[in-house]
Amino acid sequence: MITLGLIGYGYWGPNLFRNFQKLENCKIDYVMDSDIAKLNELKKKYPKLHVSSSLNELLDNSDLDAVIISTPVSTHYSIADEALKKGKHVLIEKPMTDSVESSKKLIQLANKNNLTLMVDHTYLYTGSIQKIKKIITDKQIGSINYIDSTRTNLGLFQPDIDVLWDLAPHDISICNYLMDELPISVQAIGKSHTKNYGNDVAYLILHYASNKIAHFNCSWISPIKIRQLIIGGTEKMIVFNDVKENQKISLHDKNFKEVFSDSEQKSVIEYNLGTDSKVTYDDTEALESLANDFINSILNNSKPLSDYNLGLNVVRTLEASQKSINNENKIISINYDY
């Protein structure tokens, strides 16, 4: 039985609390948050639960085996650093930290103390992304040419990070997982339309050594909510629409090929406009699968799907993207030695 402490009971914390409560091999014994009223309401529902507004009080509790960190990104490093130093396994909300340097420090500390350090990239645990991964692995769409993602909504403005660091981690982690390849460079554009917040619109292009390309459209100021991923393959294409209630994945038997003349000096494009088909998948809640993975990685000393290397590579891409924005949208190489 793994005993857990949850740090942060704001936007995402209640979802984490609910899903870890489902598991039989762990229990959340302690919840910390600065909002006393929220903690009191939670205590009414779970009288045996320990609640506190003191982070030190939670981290000093020797009965806790692990902590779940669901706080603003700017606090991730300091909290995780202290938790790892006190011998606790750590699950940390995405992105892992706000810099490559601080992420690497956490990894070194986790390895030194033989502790699990995992990042909550929830989408990797959805039945839909798992199904898409299988379709790609089975070569049903041929080879990937490109991935195009749109992730927009009206809000939620974050005080310590911009739209890039808020929304793009989802798509970067998905692309790294589906392509089984890391981008070599990135180009980004970002704009802010407020005085006191960071960029609320951002566009990213990821370049790969294999000539693949990925494009992300991220926005906090869209009139409609869009969560759409298009994966273009050499044989077929996939559309994932996460806003749909049902049938989120469709497989399109559509492609093109360039046909050359005998001299190969001229060519024409031929199109295949085949049929579309719906794809079924497991609809188990992703956070439940993620919670299971975290607990099992502790119990079995095994590598979770969303491990610290995946989390670090997401931060690498974000940091390079920020450099691109700060340097007049130039293409920036991603350094995997740093």
C-alpha positions as CSV (number, residue, x, y, z in Angstrom):
1,M,0.0,0.0,0.0
2,I,1.6,3.3,-1.2
3,T,0.6,6.3,0.9
4,L,0.4,9.6,-1.0
5,G,0.3,13.3,-0.4
6,L,-1.4,15.6,-2.9
7,I,0.1,19.1,-3.2
8,G,-2.4,21.5,-4.8
9,Y,-6.1,21.0,-4.9
10,G,-7.0,23.7,-7.4
11,Y,-7.9,23.1,-11.1
12,W,-6.4,19.7,-11.7
13,G,-5.9,18.4,-8.2
14,P,-9.5,17.2,-7.7
15,N,-9.2,15.0,-10.8
16,L,-6.0,13.5,-9.5
17,F,-7.5,12.9,-6.1
18,R,-10.5,11.2,-7.6
19,N,-8.6,8.8,-9.8
20,F,-6.0,7.8,-7.2
21,Q,-8.9,7.1,-4.8
22,K,-10.1,4.4,-7.2
23,L,-6.9,2.3,-6.8
24,E,-6.7,-0.5,-4.2
25,N,-2.9,-0.4,-3.8
26,C,-2.6,3.2,-2.7
27,K,-4.3,5.8,-0.6
28,I,-4.1,9.6,-0.5
29,D,-3.6,10.4,3.2
30,Y,-2.7,14.1,3.0
31,V,-3.8,17.1,0.9
32,M,-2.1,20.5,1.0
33,D,-3.5,23.7,-0.5
34,S,-3.4,27.4,0.3
35,D,-7.2,27.5,0.0
36,I,-8.4,26.6,3.5
37,A,-12.1,26.7,2.5
38,K,-11.5,24.0,-0.2
39,L,-9.6,21.9,2.3
40,N,-12.4,22.1,4.9
41,E,-15.0,21.0,2.3
42,L,-12.8,18.1,1.3
43,K,-12.3,17.2,5.0
44,K,-16.1,17.0,5.4
45,K,-16.3,14.3,2.7
46,Y,-13.2,12.4,3.9
47,P,-13.0,12.8,7.7
48,K,-9.9,10.6,8.0
49,L,-8.0,12.7,5.5
50,H,-5.2,15.0,6.8
51,V,-5.3,18.5,5.3
52,S,-3.0,21.4,5.7
53,S,-2.0,24.7,4.2
54,S,1.6,24.0,5.1
55,L,3.9,22.5,2.5
56,N,6.6,21.7,5.1
57,E,4.1,19.9,7.3
58,L,3.2,17.6,4.4
59,L,6.8,17.0,3.2
60,D,8.0,16.3,6.8
61,N,5.4,13.5,7.2
62,S,7.5,10.3,7.3
63,D,4.4,8.2,6.6
64,L,4.1,9.5,3.0
65,D,5.8,7.3,0.4
66,A,5.1,9.7,-2.6
67,V,3.7,13.1,-3.5
68,I,1.7,14.3,-6.4
69,I,2.5,17.9,-7.4
70,S,-0.4,19.9,-9.0
71,T,0.7,23.5,-8.5
72,P,1.8,26.4,-10.8
73,V,4.7,25.5,-13.1
74,S,7.0,28.1,-11.4
75,T,6.8,26.1,-8.2
76,H,7.4,22.6,-9.7
77,Y,11.2,22.5,-9.2
78,S,11.4,23.8,-5.7
79,I,8.6,21.5,-4.4
80,A,9.9,18.4,-6.3
81,D,13.5,19.1,-5.2
82,E,12.5,19.2,-1.5
83,A,10.3,16.1,-1.9
84,L,13.0,14.0,-3.5
85,K,15.5,15.1,-0.8
86,K,13.1,13.8,1.8
87,G,13.0,10.4,0.1
88,K,9.6,10.6,-1.6
89,H,8.6,9.4,-5.1
90,V,7.2,12.3,-7.2
91,L,4.5,12.6,-9.8
92,I,4.6,16.2,-11.2
93,E,2.2,18.0,-13.4
94,K,3.2,19.0,-16.9
95,P,5.5,20.6,-17.9
96,M,8.1,19.1,-15.5
97,T,9.7,22.4,-14.7
98,D,10.2,25.8,-16.5
99,S,13.8,25.0,-17.6
100,V,16.0,22.2,-18.9
101,E,18.6,22.9,-16.2
102,S,16.1,22.5,-13.3
103,S,14.5,19.4,-14.9
104,K,18.0,17.7,-15.2
105,K,18.7,18.5,-11.6
106,L,15.5,16.7,-10.5
107,I,16.4,13.7,-12.6
108,Q,19.9,13.5,-11.1
109,L,18.4,13.7,-7.6
110,A,15.8,11.0,-8.3
111,N,18.5,8.7,-9.7
112,K,20.8,9.4,-6.8
113,N,18.0,8.5,-4.3
114,N,16.6,5.6,-6.4
115,L,13.2,7.3,-6.6
116,T,10.5,7.4,-9.2
117,L,10.1,10.7,-11.0
118,M,7.2,10.8,-13.4
119,V,5.5,13.6,-15.3
120,D,1.7,13.9,-15.8
121,H,1.4,13.9,-19.6
122,T,-2.1,12.6,-19.4
123,Y,-2.9,12.3,-23.1
124,L,-0.4,9.4,-23.5
125,Y,-2.7,7.4,-21.3
126,T,-5.9,8.0,-23.3
127,G,-7.4,5.0,-25.1
128,S,-7.5,7.2,-28.2
129,I,-3.8,8.0,-28.3
130,Q,-3.0,4.4,-27.4
131,K,-5.1,3.2,-30.4
132,I,-3.5,5.7,-32.7
133,K,-0.1,4.5,-31.6
134,K,-1.1,0.9,-32.5
135,I,-2.4,2.0,-35.9
136,I,0.9,3.7,-36.6
137,T,3.1,0.9,-35.2
138,D,1.1,-1.6,-37.4
139,K,2.0,0.5,-40.4
140,Q,-1.7,0.9,-41.3
141,I,-1.1,4.4,-42.5
142,G,2.3,3.7,-44.0
143,S,4.9,6.2,-42.8
144,I,4.1,9.5,-41.2
145,N,4.6,12.6,-43.3
146,Y,3.3,15.2,-40.9
147,I,1.3,15.9,-37.8
148,D,-0.9,19.0,-37.5
149,S,-2.5,20.0,-34.2
150,T,-5.0,22.7,-33.2
151,R,-5.6,23.3,-29.5
152,T,-7.6,26.4,-28.9
153,N,-10.2,27.8,-26.4
154,L,-11.2,31.0,-24.7
155,G,-8.9,31.0,-21.6
156,L,-7.6,29.8,-19.2
157,F,-5.0,32.6,-18.8
158,Q,-2.1,31.5,-16.6
159,P,-0.2,34.0,-14.5
160,D,3.2,32.4,-14.6
161,I,3.4,30.8,-18.1
162,D,2.2,31.7,-21.6
163,V,0.0,29.6,-23.9
164,L,3.0,27.9,-25.3
165,W,4.1,26.4,-22.0
166,D,0.5,25.7,-21.0
167,L,-0.9,23.9,-24.1
168,A,2.0,22.8,-26.3
169,P,3.3,20.2,-23.8
170,H,0.2,18.0,-24.7
171,D,1.1,18.0,-28.4
172,I,4.9,17.8,-28.0
173,S,4.5,14.7,-25.8
174,I,2.0,13.2,-28.2
175,C,4.2,13.8,-31.2
176,N,7.3,12.4,-29.5
177,Y,5.4,9.3,-28.5
178,L,3.6,8.7,-31.9
179,M,6.6,9.4,-34.1
180,D,9.1,7.6,-31.9
181,E,11.5,10.3,-33.0
182,L,12.6,13.6,-31.4
183,P,12.6,16.9,-33.3
184,I,16.0,18.4,-34.2
185,S,14.9,22.0,-34.4
186,V,11.9,24.3,-33.8
187,Q,10.5,27.6,-35.1
188,A,7.9,29.4,-33.1
189,I,5.8,32.6,-33.2
190,G,4.0,34.0,-30.2
191,K,1.9,37.1,-29.6
192,S,0.3,38.7,-26.5
193,H,-2.9,40.7,-26.6
194,T,-2.9,41.8,-22.9
195,K,-0.6,43.9,-20.7
196,N,-0.1,41.6,-17.8
197,Y,0.0,38.1,-19.3
198,G,2.3,36.3,-21.7
199,N,1.7,35.2,-25.2
200,D,-1.9,34.1,-25.7
201,V,-1.4,32.8,-29.3
202,A,1.5,30.7,-30.5
203,Y,2.4,28.7,-33.6
204,L,5.1,26.0,-33.5
205,I,6.8,24.1,-36.2
206,L,8.9,21.0,-35.3
207,H,11.5,19.7,-37.8
208,Y,12.8,16.1,-37.8
209,A,15.9,14.5,-39.3
210,S,13.7,12.1,-41.3
211,N,12.0,15.1,-43.1
212,K,8.8,14.8,-41.0
213,I,7.2,18.0,-39.8
214,A,4.7,18.9,-37.1
215,H,2.8,22.1,-36.7
216,F,0.9,23.3,-33.6
217,N,-1.7,26.1,-33.2
218,C,-2.2,27.0,-29.6
219,S,-4.6,29.8,-28.4
220,W,-6.2,31.1,-25.3
221,I,-8.3,33.6,-27.3
222,S,-10.3,31.4,-29.7
223,P,-14.1,31.8,-29.7
224,I,-14.4,28.0,-29.9
225,K,-12.8,25.0,-28.3
226,I,-10.8,22.9,-30.7
227,R,-8.8,19.8,-29.9
228,Q,-7.9,18.2,-33.2
229,L,-4.9,16.2,-34.4
230,I,-4.3,15.2,-38.0
231,I,-1.7,12.6,-38.9
232,G,-0.8,12.4,-42.5
233,G,0.6,9.1,-43.6
234,T,1.9,7.9,-47.0
235,E,-1.0,5.4,-47.3
236,K,-3.8,6.7,-45.0
237,M,-4.5,9.6,-42.7
238,I,-5.9,9.8,-39.1
239,V,-8.1,12.5,-37.7
240,F,-8.5,12.7,-33.9
241,N,-11.2,15.1,-32.7
242,D,-11.1,15.1,-28.9
243,V,-14.1,17.5,-28.6
244,K,-16.4,14.9,-30.1
245,E,-18.6,13.0,-27.6
246,N,-18.2,9.7,-29.6
247,Q,-16.1,8.4,-32.4
248,K,-13.2,10.7,-31.8
249,I,-10.9,8.8,-34.3
250,S,-11.5,8.4,-38.0
251,L,-9.2,6.6,-40.4
252,H,-9.2,8.0,-44.0
253,D,-8.1,5.9,-46.9
254,K,-6.8,8.9,-48.7
255,N,-3.3,9.6,-50.1
256,F,-1.4,11.0,-53.1
257,K,1.6,10.0,-55.1
258,E,3.8,11.7,-57.7
259,V,3.9,9.9,-61.0
260,F,6.8,10.7,-63.3
261,S,6.9,10.5,-67.1
262,D,9.4,8.3,-68.8
263,S,11.9,11.1,-68.9
264,E,11.3,11.8,-65.2
265,Q,11.4,15.5,-66.1
266,K,7.7,16.0,-65.6
267,S,5.3,14.6,-63.1
268,V,1.6,14.7,-62.1
269,I,0.0,14.1,-58.7
270,E,-2.5,11.2,-58.5
271,Y,-5.0,11.1,-55.7
272,N,-6.6,8.2,-53.9
273,L,-9.9,9.2,-52.4
274,G,-11.0,6.0,-50.7
275,T,-13.5,5.4,-47.9
276,D,-13.4,6.7,-44.3
277,S,-13.9,4.5,-41.3
278,K,-14.5,5.0,-37.6
279,V,-12.1,3.6,-35.0
280,T,-13.0,2.1,-31.7
281,Y,-10.8,2.2,-28.6
282,D,-10.7,1.7,-24.8
283,D,-12.4,4.6,-23.0
284,T,-11.0,4.0,-19.6
285,E,-10.3,7.4,-18.0
286,A,-6.7,8.4,-18.8
287,L,-5.9,9.6,-15.3
288,E,-6.8,6.3,-13.8
289,S,-4.3,4.6,-16.2
290,L,-1.7,7.2,-15.3
291,A,-2.3,6.7,-11.6
292,N,-1.9,3.0,-12.0
293,D,1.4,3.5,-13.9
294,F,2.8,5.7,-11.2
295,I,2.0,3.3,-8.4
296,N,3.2,0.3,-10.3
297,S,6.4,2.0,-11.2
298,I,7.1,2.5,-7.5
299,L,6.1,-1.0,-6.4
300,N,8.0,-2.7,-9.2
301,N,10.8,-0.2,-9.6
302,S,9.9,0.0,-13.3
303,K,9.9,2.7,-15.9
304,P,6.6,4.5,-16.4
305,L,5.3,5.5,-19.9
306,S,5.5,9.2,-19.1
307,D,8.9,9.0,-17.5
308,Y,11.3,11.8,-16.7
309,N,13.1,11.5,-20.0
310,L,9.9,12.2,-21.9
311,G,9.2,15.1,-19.5
312,L,12.7,16.5,-20.0
313,N,12.5,16.3,-23.8
314,V,9.2,18.2,-23.8
315,V,10.9,21.0,-21.7
316,R,13.8,20.9,-24.2
317,T,11.4,21.7,-27.1
318,L,9.6,24.3,-25.1
319,E,12.8,26.1,-24.1
320,A,14.0,26.1,-27.7
321,S,10.6,27.4,-28.9
322,Q,10.9,30.2,-26.4
323,K,14.3,31.1,-27.8
324,S,12.9,31.1,-31.3
325,I,10.2,33.6,-30.2
326,N,12.8,35.8,-28.4
327,N,15.0,35.8,-31.5
328,E,12.7,37.0,-34.2
329,N,11.2,33.6,-34.8
330,K,14.4,32.0,-36.0
331,I,14.8,28.2,-36.4
332,I,16.5,27.0,-33.2
333,S,18.3,23.6,-32.9
334,I,17.3,21.5,-29.9
335,N,20.3,20.4,-27.8
336,Y,20.0,16.9,-26.4
337,D,23.5,17.0,-24.9
338,Y,22.5,19.8,-22.5
